[in-house]
């Protein structure tokens, strides 16, 4: 479960990068600015896919963490990691379904 919580955290970080990349791309198209940065389509594509897939991984993690919490076997996962992943889940639900 420790490994799964770390994978969920990495996916959540890529979700933040996904949002930032979308914001940058939207502003570049809006302002018609051409950047001189070398494009990295593989890295960008990987981060976008992980960012979009993060809500599913995070939902499974939070559900599993809730089950472990109810069965009182949650001692192996750091509490800060569970809280941060839950906050990311709320942000992802807001971003994908409300915003």
Biopython code that builds the backbone (N, CA, C, O; Angstrom):
import numpy as np
from Bio.PDB.StructureBuilder import StructureBuilder

atoms = [
    (1, "UNK", "N", (0.820, -1.196, 0.000)),
    (1, "UNK", "CA", (0.000, 0.000, 0.000)),
    (1, "UNK", "C", (0.867, 1.264, 0.000)),
    (1, "UNK", "O", (0.459, 2.311, -0.502)),
    (2, "UNK", "N", (2.082, 1.145, 0.578)),
    (2, "UNK", "CA", (2.983, 2.302, 0.562)),
    (2, "UNK", "C", (3.351, 2.682, -0.867)),
    (2, "UNK", "O", (3.370, 3.862, -1.219)),
    (3, "UNK", "N", (3.643, 1.681, -1.683)),
    (3, "UNK", "CA", (4.014, 1.939, -3.075)),
    (3, "UNK", "C", (2.843, 2.561, -3.837)),
    (3, "UNK", "O", (3.032, 3.493, -4.620)),
    (4, "UNK", "N", (1.648, 2.048, -3.608)),
    (4, "UNK", "CA", (0.469, 2.572, -4.294)),
    (4, "UNK", "C", (0.203, 4.026, -3.902)),
    (4, "UNK", "O", (-0.202, 4.830, -4.741)),
    (5, "UNK", "N", (0.429, 4.363, -2.635)),
    (5, "UNK", "CA", (0.222, 5.749, -2.207)),
    (5, "UNK", "C", (1.241, 6.676, -2.862)),
    (5, "UNK", "O", (0.920, 7.817, -3.193)),
    (6, "UNK", "N", (2.461, 6.193, -3.049)),
    (6, "UNK", "CA", (3.480, 7.012, -3.719)),
    (6, "UNK", "C", (3.169, 7.169, -5.203)),
    (6, "UNK", "O", (3.384, 8.240, -5.771)),
    (7, "UNK", "N", (2.668, 6.115, -5.832)),
    (7, "UNK", "CA", (2.272, 6.203, -7.243)),
    (7, "UNK", "C", (1.124, 7.193, -7.401)),
    (7, "UNK", "O", (1.111, 7.989, -8.340)),
    (8, "UNK", "N", (0.164, 7.143, -6.487)),
    (8, "UNK", "CA", (-0.953, 8.090, -6.535)),
    (8, "UNK", "C", (-0.451, 9.522, -6.358)),
    (8, "UNK", "O", (-0.949, 10.440, -7.010)),
    (9, "UNK", "N", (0.527, 9.714, -5.482)),
    (9, "UNK", "CA", (1.082, 11.053, -5.273)),
    (9, "UNK", "C", (1.804, 11.554, -6.522)),
    (9, "UNK", "O", (1.672, 12.723, -6.882)),
    (10, "UNK", "N", (2.559, 10.686, -7.182)),
    (10, "UNK", "CA", (3.251, 11.069, -8.422)),
    (10, "UNK", "C", (2.235, 11.423, -9.504)),
    (10, "UNK", "O", (2.424, 12.393, -10.238)),
    (11, "UNK", "N", (1.165, 10.649, -9.607)),
    (11, "UNK", "CA", (0.116, 10.969, -10.582)),
    (11, "UNK", "C", (-0.554, 12.299, -10.247)),
    (11, "UNK", "O", (-0.923, 13.053, -11.148)),
    (12, "UNK", "N", (-0.709, 12.588, -8.968)),
    (12, "UNK", "CA", (-1.295, 13.863, -8.572)),
    (12, "UNK", "C", (-0.388, 15.032, -8.931)),
    (12, "UNK", "O", (-0.867, 16.091, -9.338)),
    (13, "UNK", "N", (0.911, 14.845, -8.781)),
    (13, "UNK", "CA", (1.842, 15.896, -9.201)),
    (13, "UNK", "C", (1.784, 16.098, -10.710)),
    (13, "UNK", "O", (1.864, 17.228, -11.194)),
    (14, "UNK", "N", (1.644, 15.003, -11.451)),
    (14, "UNK", "CA", (1.524, 15.147, -12.905)),
    (14, "UNK", "C", (0.194, 15.799, -13.273)),
    (14, "UNK", "O", (0.094, 16.441, -14.318)),
    (15, "UNK", "N", (-0.826, 15.645, -12.437)),
    (15, "UNK", "CA", (-2.086, 16.355, -12.646)),
    (15, "UNK", "C", (-1.870, 17.864, -12.545)),
    (15, "UNK", "O", (-2.423, 18.629, -13.335)),
    (16, "UNK", "N", (-1.065, 18.288, -11.571)),
    (16, "UNK", "CA", (-0.748, 19.714, -11.464)),
    (16, "UNK", "C", (0.000, 20.209, -12.691)),
    (16, "UNK", "O", (-0.284, 21.294, -13.198)),
    (17, "UNK", "N", (0.957, 19.415, -13.172)),
    (17, "UNK", "CA", (1.702, 19.793, -14.374)),
    (17, "UNK", "C", (0.759, 19.843, -15.570)),
    (17, "UNK", "O", (0.894, 20.719, -16.425)),
    (18, "UNK", "N", (-0.192, 18.915, -15.641)),
    (18, "UNK", "CA", (-1.196, 18.890, -16.706)),
    (18, "UNK", "C", (-2.012, 20.182, -16.711)),
    (18, "UNK", "O", (-2.269, 20.747, -17.774)),
    (19, "UNK", "N", (-2.415, 20.649, -15.546)),
    (19, "UNK", "CA", (-3.180, 21.894, -15.455)),
    (19, "UNK", "C", (-2.314, 23.085, -15.860)),
    (19, "UNK", "O", (-2.772, 23.972, -16.581)),
    (20, "UNK", "N", (-1.073, 23.103, -15.400)),
    (20, "UNK", "CA", (-0.168, 24.209, -15.733)),
    (20, "UNK", "C", (0.118, 24.238, -17.227)),
    (20, "UNK", "O", (0.118, 25.309, -17.835)),
    (21, "UNK", "N", (0.361, 23.071, -17.830)),
    (21, "UNK", "CA", (0.613, 23.019, -19.276)),
    (21, "UNK", "C", (-0.602, 23.483, -20.074)),
    (21, "UNK", "O", (-0.458, 24.179, -21.079)),
    (22, "UNK", "N", (-1.791, 23.102, -19.632)),
    (22, "UNK", "CA", (-3.002, 23.561, -20.303)),
    (22, "UNK", "C", (-3.183, 25.061, -20.196)),
    (22, "UNK", "O", (-3.605, 25.712, -21.151)),
    (23, "UNK", "N", (-2.865, 25.607, -19.039)),
    (23, "UNK", "CA", (-2.963, 27.056, -18.839)),
    (23, "UNK", "C", (-1.955, 27.792, -19.721)),
    (23, "UNK", "O", (-2.290, 28.804, -20.336)),
    (24, "UNK", "N", (-0.735, 27.292, -19.782)),
    (24, "UNK", "CA", (0.297, 27.924, -20.618)),
    (24, "UNK", "C", (-0.086, 27.852, -22.090)),
    (24, "UNK", "O", (0.054, 28.832, -22.822)),
    (25, "UNK", "N", (-0.569, 26.695, -22.520)),
    (25, "UNK", "CA", (-0.960, 26.541, -23.923)),
    (25, "UNK", "C", (-2.134, 27.452, -24.272)),
    (25, "UNK", "O", (-2.165, 28.044, -25.350)),
    (26, "UNK", "N", (-3.092, 27.563, -23.366)),
    (26, "UNK", "CA", (-4.245, 28.430, -23.605)),
    (26, "UNK", "C", (-3.820, 29.890, -23.715)),
    (26, "UNK", "O", (-4.297, 30.616, -24.588)),
    (27, "UNK", "N", (-2.924, 30.318, -22.832)),
    (27, "UNK", "CA", (-2.457, 31.712, -22.884)),
    (27, "UNK", "C", (-1.609, 31.981, -24.110)),
    (27, "UNK", "O", (-1.668, 33.082, -24.657)),
    (28, "UNK", "N", (-0.821, 31.015, -24.563)),
    (28, "UNK", "CA", (-0.018, 31.208, -25.769)),
    (28, "UNK", "C", (-0.902, 31.338, -27.004)),
    (28, "UNK", "O", (-0.622, 32.146, -27.889)),
    (29, "UNK", "N", (-1.961, 30.548, -27.063)),
    (29, "UNK", "CA", (-2.877, 30.661, -28.203)),
    (29, "UNK", "C", (-3.673, 31.961, -28.135)),
    (29, "UNK", "O", (-3.969, 32.576, -29.160)),
    (30, "UNK", "N", (-4.012, 32.368, -26.924)),
    (30, "UNK", "CA", (-4.787, 33.590, -26.744)),
    (30, "UNK", "C", (-3.961, 34.819, -27.121)),
    (30, "UNK", "O", (-4.469, 35.736, -27.767)),
    (31, "UNK", "N", (-2.701, 34.838, -26.722)),
    (31, "UNK", "CA", (-1.830, 35.984, -26.999)),
    (31, "UNK", "C", (-1.047, 35.829, -28.297)),
    (31, "UNK", "O", (-0.322, 36.738, -28.700)),
    (32, "UNK", "N", (-1.191, 34.691, -28.944)),
    (32, "UNK", "CA", (-0.477, 34.382, -30.193)),
    (32, "UNK", "C", (1.029, 34.581, -30.039)),
    (32, "UNK", "O", (1.682, 35.200, -30.879)),
    (33, "UNK", "N", (1.552, 34.047, -28.962)),
    (33, "UNK", "CA", (2.984, 34.143, -28.682)),
    (33, "UNK", "C", (3.643, 32.860, -29.158)),
    (33, "UNK", "O", (3.191, 31.762, -28.834)),
    (34, "UNK", "N", (4.706, 33.003, -29.921)),
    (34, "UNK", "CA", (5.465, 31.820, -30.318)),
    (34, "UNK", "C", (6.672, 31.720, -29.399)),
    (34, "UNK", "O", (7.462, 32.656, -29.279)),
    (35, "UNK", "N", (6.797, 30.580, -28.762)),
    (35, "UNK", "CA", (7.911, 30.413, -27.844)),
    (35, "UNK", "C", (9.093, 29.762, -28.553)),
    (35, "UNK", "O", (8.935, 29.083, -29.567)),
    (36, "UNK", "N", (10.241, 29.978, -28.013)),
    (36, "UNK", "CA", (11.458, 29.412, -28.572)),
    (36, "UNK", "C", (11.936, 28.216, -27.760)),
    (36, "UNK", "O", (13.108, 27.843, -27.823)),
    (37, "UNK", "N", (11.042, 27.628, -27.010)),
    (37, "UNK", "CA", (11.382, 26.473, -26.196)),
    (37, "UNK", "C", (11.286, 25.225, -27.059)),
    (37, "UNK", "O", (10.368, 25.084, -27.867)),
    (38, "UNK", "N", (12.237, 24.326, -26.883)),
    (38, "UNK", "CA", (12.230, 23.073, -27.635)),
    (38, "UNK", "C", (11.072, 22.217, -27.128)),
    (38, "UNK", "O", (11.005, 21.934, -25.931)),
    (39, "UNK", "N", (10.170, 21.801, -27.994)),
    (39, "UNK", "CA", (9.050, 20.979, -27.539)),
    (39, "UNK", "C", (9.518, 19.568, -27.178)),
    (39, "UNK", "O", (10.377, 18.995, -27.848)),
    (40, "UNK", "N", (8.951, 19.031, -26.130)),
    (40, "UNK", "CA", (9.232, 17.668, -25.700)),
    (40, "UNK", "C", (7.924, 16.886, -25.718)),
    (40, "UNK", "O", (7.304, 16.711, -24.669)),
    (41, "UNK", "N", (7.491, 16.413, -26.881)),
    (41, "UNK", "CA", (6.168, 15.795, -26.966)),
    (41, "UNK", "C", (6.043, 14.519, -26.136)),
    (41, "UNK", "O", (4.964, 14.225, -25.621)),
    (42, "UNK", "N", (7.129, 13.757, -25.999)),
    (42, "UNK", "CA", (7.031, 12.519, -25.221)),
    (42, "UNK", "C", (6.802, 12.823, -23.747)),
    (42, "UNK", "O", (5.938, 12.219, -23.110)),
    (43, "UNK", "N", (7.572, 13.753, -23.209)),
    (43, "UNK", "CA", (7.441, 14.108, -21.794)),
    (43, "UNK", "C", (6.096, 14.771, -21.539)),
    (43, "UNK", "O", (5.407, 14.451, -20.571)),
    (44, "UNK", "N", (5.733, 15.691, -22.410)),
    (44, "UNK", "CA", (4.456, 16.384, -22.255)),
    (44, "UNK", "C", (3.291, 15.408, -22.369)),
    (44, "UNK", "O", (2.347, 15.468, -21.582)),
    (45, "UNK", "N", (3.357, 14.519, -23.340)),
    (45, "UNK", "CA", (2.297, 13.532, -23.520)),
    (45, "UNK", "C", (2.177, 12.594, -22.336)),
    (45, "UNK", "O", (1.070, 12.253, -21.917)),
    (46, "UNK", "N", (3.310, 12.176, -21.795)),
    (46, "UNK", "CA", (3.293, 11.294, -20.632)),
    (46, "UNK", "C", (2.682, 11.994, -19.429)),
    (46, "UNK", "O", (1.875, 11.405, -18.709)),
    (47, "UNK", "N", (3.060, 13.240, -19.207)),
    (47, "UNK", "CA", (2.508, 13.981, -18.076)),
    (47, "UNK", "C", (1.016, 14.243, -18.240)),
    (47, "UNK", "O", (0.270, 14.214, -17.261)),
    (48, "UNK", "N", (0.583, 14.493, -19.455)),
    (48, "UNK", "CA", (-0.845, 14.721, -19.700)),
    (48, "UNK", "C", (-1.639, 13.441, -19.457)),
    (48, "UNK", "O", (-2.703, 13.481, -18.840)),
    (49, "UNK", "N", (-1.136, 12.317, -19.932)),
    (49, "UNK", "CA", (-1.840, 11.047, -19.723)),
    (49, "UNK", "C", (-1.883, 10.703, -18.239)),
    (49, "UNK", "O", (-2.929, 10.300, -17.732)),
    (50, "UNK", "N", (-0.769, 10.855, -17.539)),
    (50, "UNK", "CA", (-0.760, 10.601, -16.096)),
    (50, "UNK", "C", (-1.675, 11.572, -15.364)),
    (50, "UNK", "O", (-2.345, 11.193, -14.403)),
    (51, "UNK", "N", (-1.707, 12.817, -15.812)),
    (51, "UNK", "CA", (-2.568, 13.808, -15.178)),
    (51, "UNK", "C", (-4.043, 13.500, -15.343)),
    (51, "UNK", "O", (-4.833, 13.711, -14.423)),
    (52, "UNK", "N", (-4.416, 13.004, -16.512)),
    (52, "UNK", "CA", (-5.818, 12.656, -16.730)),
    (52, "UNK", "C", (-6.180, 11.334, -16.055)),
    (52, "UNK", "O", (-7.325, 11.137, -15.649)),
    (53, "UNK", "N", (-5.226, 10.449, -15.937)),
    (53, "UNK", "CA", (-5.472, 9.148, -15.315)),
    (53, "UNK", "C", (-5.399, 9.228, -13.791)),
    (53, "UNK", "O", (-5.780, 8.285, -13.097)),
    (54, "UNK", "N", (-4.910, 10.350, -13.277)),
    (54, "UNK", "CA", (-4.697, 10.501, -11.836)),
    (54, "UNK", "C", (-5.991, 10.405, -11.046)),
    (54, "UNK", "O", (-5.986, 9.913, -9.918)),
    (55, "UNK", "N", (-7.095, 10.864, -11.613)),
    (55, "UNK", "CA", (-8.349, 10.826, -10.860)),
    (55, "UNK", "C", (-8.783, 9.384, -10.586)),
    (55, "UNK", "O", (-9.335, 9.098, -9.523)),
    (56, "UNK", "N", (-8.541, 8.482, -11.524)),
    (56, "UNK", "CA", (-8.920, 7.086, -11.321)),
    (56, "UNK", "C", (-8.023, 6.418, -10.280)),
    (56, "UNK", "O", (-8.505, 5.714, -9.393)),
    (57, "UNK", "N", (-6.730, 6.644, -10.397)),
    (57, "UNK", "CA", (-5.794, 6.065, -9.434)),
    (57, "UNK", "C", (-6.049, 6.639, -8.045)),
    (57, "UNK", "O", (-6.023, 5.912, -7.052)),
    (58, "UNK", "N", (-6.291, 7.930, -7.981)),
    (58, "UNK", "CA", (-6.522, 8.577, -6.698)),
    (58, "UNK", "C", (-7.842, 8.135, -6.074)),
    (58, "UNK", "O", (-7.930, 7.988, -4.855)),
    (59, "UNK", "N", (-8.852, 7.925, -6.884)),
    (59, "UNK", "CA", (-10.131, 7.442, -6.370)),
    (59, "UNK", "C", (-9.984, 6.044, -5.780)),
    (59, "UNK", "O", (-10.521, 5.759, -4.709)),
    (60, "UNK", "N", (-9.264, 5.178, -6.472)),
    (60, "UNK", "CA", (-9.021, 3.827, -5.958)),
    (60, "UNK", "C", (-8.205, 3.891, -4.675)),
    (60, "UNK", "O", (-8.495, 3.178, -3.714)),
    (61, "UNK", "N", (-7.177, 4.751, -4.658)),
    (61, "UNK", "CA", (-6.359, 4.881, -3.450)),
    (61, "UNK", "C", (-7.183, 5.378, -2.269)),
    (61, "UNK", "O", (-7.097, 4.813, -1.180)),
    (62, "UNK", "N", (-7.976, 6.421, -2.465)),
    (62, "UNK", "CA", (-8.765, 6.979, -1.363)),
    (62, "UNK", "C", (-9.806, 5.983, -0.860)),
    (62, "UNK", "O", (-10.065, 5.907, 0.341)),
    (63, "UNK", "N", (-10.399, 5.227, -1.769)),
    (63, "UNK", "CA", (-11.361, 4.204, -1.357)),
    (63, "UNK", "C", (-10.667, 3.110, -0.549)),
    (63, "UNK", "O", (-11.186, 2.665, 0.475)),
    (64, "UNK", "N", (-9.494, 2.677, -1.009)),
    (64, "UNK", "CA", (-8.738, 1.654, -0.287)),
    (64, "UNK", "C", (-8.270, 2.178, 1.066)),
    (64, "UNK", "O", (-8.318, 1.455, 2.061)),
    (65, "UNK", "N", (-7.820, 3.424, 1.111)),
    (65, "UNK", "CA", (-7.382, 4.022, 2.375)),
    (65, "UNK", "C", (-8.550, 4.148, 3.350)),
    (65, "UNK", "O", (-8.378, 3.966, 4.555)),
    (66, "UNK", "N", (-9.727, 4.458, 2.835)),
    (66, "UNK", "CA", (-10.910, 4.534, 3.692)),
    (66, "UNK", "C", (-11.246, 3.166, 4.276)),
    (66, "UNK", "O", (-11.597, 3.056, 5.450)),
    (67, "UNK", "N", (-11.138, 2.126, 3.452)),
    (67, "UNK", "CA", (-11.396, 0.769, 3.948)),
    (67, "UNK", "C", (-10.364, 0.363, 5.008)),
    (67, "UNK", "O", (-10.710, -0.264, 6.008)),
    (68, "UNK", "N", (-9.108, 0.722, 4.784)),
    (68, "UNK", "CA", (-8.078, 0.417, 5.779)),
    (68, "UNK", "C", (-8.284, 1.224, 7.053)),
    (68, "UNK", "O", (-8.021, 0.733, 8.150)),
    (69, "UNK", "N", (-8.749, 2.448, 6.915)),
    (69, "UNK", "CA", (-9.008, 3.280, 8.083)),
    (69, "UNK", "C", (-10.156, 2.706, 8.910)),
    (69, "UNK", "O", (-10.102, 2.701, 10.140)),
    (70, "UNK", "N", (-11.184, 2.229, 8.233)),
    (70, "UNK", "CA", (-12.318, 1.642, 8.946)),
    (70, "UNK", "C", (-11.947, 0.324, 9.620)),
    (70, "UNK", "O", (-12.505, -0.020, 10.662)),
    (71, "UNK", "N", (-11.009, -0.414, 9.031)),
    (71, "UNK", "CA", (-10.579, -1.674, 9.642)),
    (71, "UNK", "C", (-9.396, -1.474, 10.590)),
    (71, "UNK", "O", (-8.874, -2.444, 11.139)),
    (72, "UNK", "N", (-8.970, -0.229, 10.785)),
    (72, "UNK", "CA", (-7.894, 0.162, 11.706)),
    (72, "UNK", "C", (-6.558, -0.496, 11.374)),
    (72, "UNK", "O", (-5.816, -0.897, 12.271)),
    (73, "UNK", "N", (-6.254, -0.605, 10.078)),
    (73, "UNK", "CA", (-4.972, -1.149, 9.628)),
    (73, "UNK", "C", (-4.191, -0.111, 8.829)),
    (73, "UNK", "O", (-3.428, -0.467, 7.931)),
    (74, "UNK", "N", (-4.371, 1.137, 9.139)),
    (74, "UNK", "CA", (-3.824, 2.224, 8.335)),
    (74, "UNK", "C", (-2.484, 2.730, 8.872)),
    (74, "UNK", "O", (-2.119, 3.869, 8.583)),
    (75, "UNK", "N", (-1.759, 1.958, 9.619)),
    (75, "UNK", "CA", (-0.532, 2.429, 10.251)),
    (75, "UNK", "C", (0.654, 2.477, 9.302)),
    (75, "UNK", "O", (1.645, 3.138, 9.613)),
    (76, "UNK", "N", (0.596, 1.813, 8.173)),
    (76, "UNK", "CA", (1.752, 1.730, 7.296)),
    (76, "UNK", "C", (1.870, 2.890, 6.313)),
    (76, "UNK", "O", (2.913, 3.040, 5.678)),
    (77, "UNK", "N", (0.843, 3.707, 6.170)),
    (77, "UNK", "CA", (0.856, 4.832, 5.228)),
    (77, "UNK", "C", (0.961, 6.126, 6.029)),
    (77, "UNK", "O", (0.218, 6.316, 6.992)),
    (78, "UNK", "N", (1.880, 7.023, 5.643)),
    (78, "UNK", "CA", (1.967, 8.309, 6.352)),
    (78, "UNK", "C", (0.656, 9.094, 6.233)),
    (78, "UNK", "O", (0.036, 9.143, 5.171)),
    (79, "UNK", "N", (0.262, 9.690, 7.326)),
    (79, "UNK", "CA", (-1.020, 10.397, 7.366)),
    (79, "UNK", "C", (-1.028, 11.603, 6.433)),
    (79, "UNK", "O", (-2.054, 11.900, 5.821)),
    (80, "UNK", "N", (0.102, 12.301, 6.314)),
    (80, "UNK", "CA", (0.155, 13.477, 5.446)),
    (80, "UNK", "C", (-0.086, 13.086, 3.995)),
    (80, "UNK", "O", (-0.688, 13.846, 3.237)),
    (81, "UNK", "N", (0.385, 11.896, 3.604)),
    (81, "UNK", "CA", (0.218, 11.447, 2.224)),
    (81, "UNK", "C", (-1.249, 11.143, 1.918)),
    (81, "UNK", "O", (-1.733, 11.434, 0.824)),
    (82, "UNK", "N", (-1.936, 10.570, 2.869)),
    (82, "UNK", "CA", (-3.361, 10.287, 2.689)),
    (82, "UNK", "C", (-4.151, 11.591, 2.593)),
    (82, "UNK", "O", (-5.045, 11.717, 1.756)),
    (83, "UNK", "N", (-3.825, 12.554, 3.442)),
    (83, "UNK", "CA", (-4.534, 13.837, 3.431)),
    (83, "UNK", "C", (-4.287, 14.584, 2.127)),
    (83, "UNK", "O", (-5.218, 15.128, 1.534)),
    (84, "UNK", "N", (-3.031, 14.613, 1.680)),
    (84, "UNK", "CA", (-2.697, 15.307, 0.434)),
    (84, "UNK", "C", (-3.385, 14.641, -0.754)),
    (84, "UNK", "O", (-3.905, 15.331, -1.630)),
    (85, "UNK", "N", (-3.394, 13.313, -0.794)),
    (85, "UNK", "CA", (-4.062, 12.616, -1.896)),
    (85, "UNK", "C", (-5.566, 12.876, -1.881)),
    (85, "UNK", "O", (-6.183, 12.994, -2.940)),
    (86, "UNK", "N", (-6.157, 12.967, -0.695)),
    (86, "UNK", "CA", (-7.587, 13.267, -0.620)),
    (86, "UNK", "C", (-7.876, 14.689, -1.100)),
    (86, "UNK", "O", (-8.873, 14.921, -1.785)),
    (87, "UNK", "N", (-7.015, 15.639, -0.746)),
    (87, "UNK", "CA", (-7.187, 17.020, -1.222)),
    (87, "UNK", "C", (-7.059, 17.073, -2.740)),
    (87, "UNK", "O", (-7.814, 17.777, -3.410)),
    (88, "UNK", "N", (-6.092, 16.318, -3.282)),
    (88, "UNK", "CA", (-5.955, 16.248, -4.733)),
    (88, "UNK", "C", (-7.200, 15.638, -5.376)),
    (88, "UNK", "O", (-7.605, 16.063, -6.457)),
    (89, "UNK", "N", (-7.805, 14.654, -4.728)),
    (89, "UNK", "CA", (-9.028, 14.056, -5.274)),
    (89, "UNK", "C", (-10.141, 15.095, -5.350)),
    (89, "UNK", "O", (-10.875, 15.149, -6.336)),
    (90, "UNK", "N", (-10.267, 15.911, -4.322)),
    (90, "UNK", "CA", (-11.279, 16.970, -4.354)),
    (90, "UNK", "C", (-11.009, 17.959, -5.484)),
    (90, "UNK", "O", (-11.933, 18.381, -6.179)),
    (91, "UNK", "N", (-9.738, 18.327, -5.666)),
    (91, "UNK", "CA", (-9.378, 19.230, -6.765)),
    (91, "UNK", "C", (-9.667, 18.604, -8.126)),
    (91, "UNK", "O", (-10.129, 19.286, -9.041)),
    (92, "UNK", "N", (-9.398, 17.314, -8.256)),
    (92, "UNK", "CA", (-9.627, 16.632, -9.531)),
    (92, "UNK", "C", (-11.112, 16.525, -9.841)),
    (92, "UNK", "O", (-11.521, 16.709, -10.987)),
    (93, "UNK", "N", (-11.912, 16.234, -8.843)),
    (93, "UNK", "CA", (-13.360, 16.179, -9.058)),
    (93, "UNK", "C", (-13.871, 17.556, -9.465)),
    (93, "UNK", "O", (-14.709, 17.671, -10.359)),
    (94, "UNK", "N", (-13.369, 18.596, -8.814)),
    (94, "UNK", "CA", (-13.765, 19.951, -9.189)),
    (94, "UNK", "C", (-13.340, 20.265, -10.620)),
    (94, "UNK", "O", (-14.129, 20.801, -11.398)),
    (95, "UNK", "N", (-12.110, 19.939, -10.969)),
    (95, "UNK", "CA", (-11.586, 20.288, -12.292)),
    (95, "UNK", "C", (-12.297, 19.523, -13.407)),
    (95, "UNK", "O", (-12.660, 20.113, -14.424)),
    (96, "UNK", "N", (-12.498, 18.224, -13.229)),
    (96, "UNK", "CA", (-13.055, 17.411, -14.309)),
    (96, "UNK", "C", (-14.577, 17.463, -14.395)),
    (96, "UNK", "O", (-15.129, 17.302, -15.483)),
    (97, "UNK", "N", (-15.270, 17.683, -13.280)),
    (97, "UNK", "CA", (-16.727, 17.586, -13.307)),
    (97, "UNK", "C", (-17.454, 18.904, -13.063)),
    (97, "UNK", "O", (-18.590, 19.062, -13.511)),
    (98, "UNK", "N", (-16.841, 19.842, -12.374)),
    (98, "UNK", "CA", (-17.531, 21.089, -12.055)),
    (98, "UNK", "C", (-17.013, 22.242, -12.892)),
    (98, "UNK", "O", (-17.807, 23.038, -13.394)),
    (99, "UNK", "N", (-15.709, 22.352, -13.054)),
    (99, "UNK", "CA", (-15.087, 23.453, -13.775)),
    (99, "UNK", "C", (-15.260, 23.230, -15.211)),
    (99, "UNK", "O", (-14.810, 24.041, -16.020)),
]
sb = StructureBuilder()
sb.init_structure("model")
sb.init_model(0)
sb.init_chain("A")
sb.init_seg("    ")
for serial, (resi, resn, name, xyz) in enumerate(atoms, 1):
    if name == "N":
        sb.init_residue(resn, " ", resi, " ")
    sb.init_atom(name, np.array(xyz, "f"), 0.0, 1.0, " ", f" {name:<3s}", serial, name[0])
structure = sb.get_structure()
